[in-house]
Amino acid sequence: MFIMVSTFQIKPCTLLQPFISCYALRIFDSEIGFPQPMYAQPEYYMTFFLQKDKSCAVINNSGNFQRNVSNALSTIYTQSQGCLYFKGSYNLFSVLFKANGLFAIFGIPQKLLINDMIPVDNILGNDTCILTEQIEACKDIHDMGSYLNVYLTRKLLCQKHSYHTNIIALTSNDILKNKGLLSIDNLIRNANMSLRNFERRFINEVGVSPKLYMRITRFYNAVQNKMLNPEKNWTEITYEHGYYDQSHFIKDCREFSSKSPEEFFKYTPPPKEKYIEM
């Protein structure tokens, strides 16, 4: 049984666009409950639960309950973190940070954050309660976005960026736009850095090496393609996303989701999602 999820998306203000993909409001209701797998992903998501005392469950890869989570930052994952389990009605507002967006806006080295789901309090401190209340009071996603634009712009302008932060933003955004199908040599040449310097800065600001980030991005886009086009077979998906053959894709799928492609979609079928860009 598919769960219909309505997702409304808007762009942030121009100043924030190098570091934030979009703001998203997800609305759904599932009385039977559904899992959302936490496989490898190339972006950070800061999510606010807009109903009082609302949370979801974290289930580990063995199928055991770990804890309940509410407002949280989902970091870049390099391997499966299990799944989130939702049951009931939800209104979730998320900030989708680009590769080094969290570093650029908050100054936090992202190499310290990967493979984790961190309470928003740990990032925003006392601002969390105020932000959540203000977002809940907004009448629509445009008001929510306007409020976050002001808050995040103020945080961004407090940071003393080096030239290299903008370069890492540009190169990582190129990786996302090209779905991971770029050569490391071209990235280094465009960044005008040595390989060692580029990798060191990329790992500090993004959290993983450029090569791993490209692999994760390619895998993530292959999974999204299958979710949007379930009629496609895995051979089609494999070659559309630049894999040498199906065995290479299966290897990545096991590494990044802990399951084979068939197992991944059998046990965690995706919800039916309706995207509305505003």
C-alpha positions in Angstrom: 0.0 0.0 0.0 1.4 3.4 -1.0 1.3 6.4 1.3 0.7 9.7 -0.5 3.1 12.4 0.6 2.6 16.0 -0.5 5.9 17.9 -0.7 6.0 21.7 -1.2 9.3 23.2 -2.1 10.6 26.8 -2.5 14.1 28.2 -3.1 15.9 30.2 -0.4 16.9 33.8 -1.0 19.7 34.4 -3.6 22.4 34.9 -1.0 21.7 31.4 0.5 21.3 29.5 -2.8 25.0 28.4 -3.1 24.6 26.6 0.3 20.9 25.6 0.5 19.0 23.6 -2.1 15.5 24.4 -0.9 13.0 24.6 1.9 10.5 21.7 1.9 7.2 21.1 3.7 6.1 17.5 3.7 2.5 16.6 4.7 1.2 13.0 5.0 -1.0 10.7 7.1 -0.3 7.1 7.7 -2.4 5.2 10.2 -0.8 1.9 9.2 2.7 3.4 9.4 5.6 3.3 6.9 9.4 3.1 7.0 11.7 5.6 5.4 15.1 4.0 4.8 18.2 6.0 5.7 20.6 5.0 3.0 23.6 7.0 1.7 22.7 10.5 0.9 24.7 13.5 -0.4 23.0 16.4 1.5 22.2 17.5 5.0 18.5 17.8 6.1 17.5 19.9 9.1 13.9 18.9 9.9 11.4 20.5 12.3 8.3 18.6 13.4 5.5 21.1 13.4 3.1 19.4 15.8 3.6 19.5 19.5 5.3 16.4 21.0 5.4 14.7 17.6 8.3 12.3 16.8 9.1 9.2 14.8 11.0 6.0 15.6 14.5 5.1 14.6 14.8 1.4 13.7 18.3 -0.1 13.2 19.5 -2.4 10.4 18.5 -5.4 12.5 14.9 -4.2 12.8 15.2 -3.2 16.4 13.8 0.0 17.9 16.6 2.4 19.0 14.9 5.7 20.0 12.4 8.4 19.1 13.5 11.5 17.3 11.9 14.9 16.7 13.6 18.0 15.4 16.9 16.7 14.0 19.7 17.2 11.5 20.3 14.2 9.2 23.9 14.3 8.0 25.6 12.8 5.0 25.3 9.1 5.3 28.0 6.8 3.8 26.2 3.6 4.9 22.7 2.5 6.0 21.5 4.0 9.3 18.4 1.8 9.4 15.1 3.6 8.9 12.7 6.1 10.3 9.3 4.8 11.1 6.3 7.1 10.8 2.8 6.4 12.0 0.0 9.0 12.1 -0.2 12.5 10.6 2.9 14.7 10.1 3.8 18.2 9.0 7.5 18.3 8.5 9.5 21.5 7.5 13.0 20.9 6.3 16.0 22.9 5.3 18.0 21.0 2.6 21.6 22.1 2.9 24.0 21.6 0.0 27.3 19.7 0.4 29.2 22.3 2.5 26.2 24.4 3.4 26.2 23.7 7.1 29.9 24.5 7.3 29.4 27.8 5.4 26.4 29.0 7.5 27.4 27.7 11.0 31.1 27.2 10.7 31.0 23.6 11.9 33.5 21.2 10.3 31.3 18.6 8.7 33.8 15.8 9.0 32.7 15.7 12.6 29.1 15.1 11.7 28.7 12.3 9.2 26.6 9.2 9.7 24.5 10.7 12.4 21.1 12.1 13.3 21.8 15.0 15.6 19.2 16.9 17.7 18.7 20.4 16.3 19.4 21.7 19.8 23.0 20.6 19.4 23.4 22.9 16.4 21.1 25.8 17.1 21.1 25.8 20.9 18.4 28.0 22.5 17.3 29.2 19.1 15.6 25.9 18.4 12.5 26.5 20.5 12.0 30.0 19.1 12.5 28.9 15.5 10.1 26.0 15.9 7.4 28.2 17.4 7.8 30.8 14.7 7.7 28.2 11.9 4.5 26.6 13.4 2.9 30.1 13.5 3.5 30.7 9.8 0.5 30.5 7.6 2.3 28.8 4.6 5.7 27.7 3.3 6.4 31.1 1.9 6.2 32.7 5.4 8.3 29.8 6.7 10.9 30.4 4.1 11.0 34.2 4.7 11.6 33.6 8.4 14.4 31.1 7.8 16.0 33.4 5.1 16.4 36.1 7.7 17.8 33.7 10.4 20.2 31.8 8.2 21.4 34.9 6.3 22.4 36.4 9.7 24.3 33.2 10.6 26.0 33.2 7.2 27.2 36.8 7.5 28.7 36.0 10.9 31.2 33.6 9.3 34.6 34.6 8.0 34.8 32.6 4.8 37.9 31.9 2.9 37.9 31.9 -0.9 38.1 28.1 -0.8 34.7 27.7 0.9 33.0 29.2 -2.2 35.2 27.0 -4.5 34.2 23.8 -2.5 30.5 24.9 -2.8 30.9 25.4 -6.6 32.6 22.0 -7.2 30.3 20.0 -4.9 27.3 21.7 -6.6 28.8 20.6 -10.0 28.9 17.0 -8.7 25.2 17.2 -7.7 24.1 18.8 -11.0 26.0 16.0 -12.9 24.7 13.3 -10.6 28.2 12.2 -9.6 29.4 11.7 -13.1 32.5 13.9 -13.2 36.2 13.1 -13.1 38.3 14.1 -10.1 40.9 15.6 -12.4 38.3 18.0 -13.9 37.2 19.1 -10.4 40.8 19.8 -9.3 41.5 21.7 -12.4 38.4 23.9 -12.0 39.2 24.4 -8.3 42.7 25.5 -9.2 44.1 23.5 -6.2 46.5 20.7 -5.7 45.0 17.3 -5.2 46.1 17.2 -1.5 44.8 20.6 -0.7 41.5 20.0 -2.5 40.8 16.7 -0.7 41.7 18.1 2.7 39.4 21.1 2.3 36.6 19.0 0.8 36.7 16.5 3.7 36.7 19.2 6.3 33.8 21.2 4.8 31.7 18.4 3.3 32.6 15.5 5.5 33.8 12.9 3.0 36.4 12.7 0.2 35.4 14.0 -3.3 35.5 10.5 -4.7 33.3 9.0 -2.1 30.9 12.0 -2.4 30.6 11.4 -6.2 29.9 7.7 -5.6 27.2 8.5 -3.0 25.7 11.1 -5.3 25.6 8.6 -8.2 24.0 5.9 -6.1 21.5 8.3 -4.6 20.3 9.5 -8.0 20.0 5.9 -9.2 17.7 5.1 -6.3 15.7 8.3 -6.9 15.3 7.3 -10.6 14.0 3.9 -9.6 11.6 5.4 -7.1 10.2 7.8 -9.8 10.2 5.1 -12.5 9.4 1.7 -10.8 8.8 0.2 -14.2 12.5 0.5 -15.1 14.6 -2.6 -14.6 17.9 -2.5 -12.8 19.9 -3.0 -16.0 18.4 0.3 -17.3 19.1 2.1 -14.0 22.7 0.8 -14.0 23.7 2.1 -17.4 21.8 5.4 -17.1 23.9 6.3 -14.1 27.3 5.4 -15.5 27.9 2.1 -13.8 30.3 -0.2 -15.7 27.9 -3.2 -15.2 25.2 -4.3 -12.8 27.6 -6.0 -10.4 29.2 -2.6 -9.7 25.8 -1.1 -8.9 24.9 -4.1 -6.6 28.2 -3.6 -4.8 27.4 0.1 -4.2 23.9 -0.8 -3.2 25.1 -3.2 -0.5 27.7 -0.8 0.8 25.3 2.2 0.9 22.0 0.6 1.9 23.1 -2.7 3.5 20.8 -4.6 1.0 20.7 -5.8 -2.5 18.6 -3.7 -4.9 15.7 -6.2 -4.8 15.8 -6.4 -1.0 16.0 -2.6 -0.7 12.7 -2.0 -2.6 11.0 -5.1 -1.3 11.2 -4.3 2.4 11.1 -0.5 2.2 8.8 0.4 -0.7 8.8 4.2 -1.2 5.8 6.3 -0.5 4.0 7.9 -3.4 5.4 11.5 -3.3 3.8 14.5 -5.0 6.3 17.4 -5.4 5.0 20.9 -5.8 7.5 23.6 -6.5 6.2 27.0 -5.6 
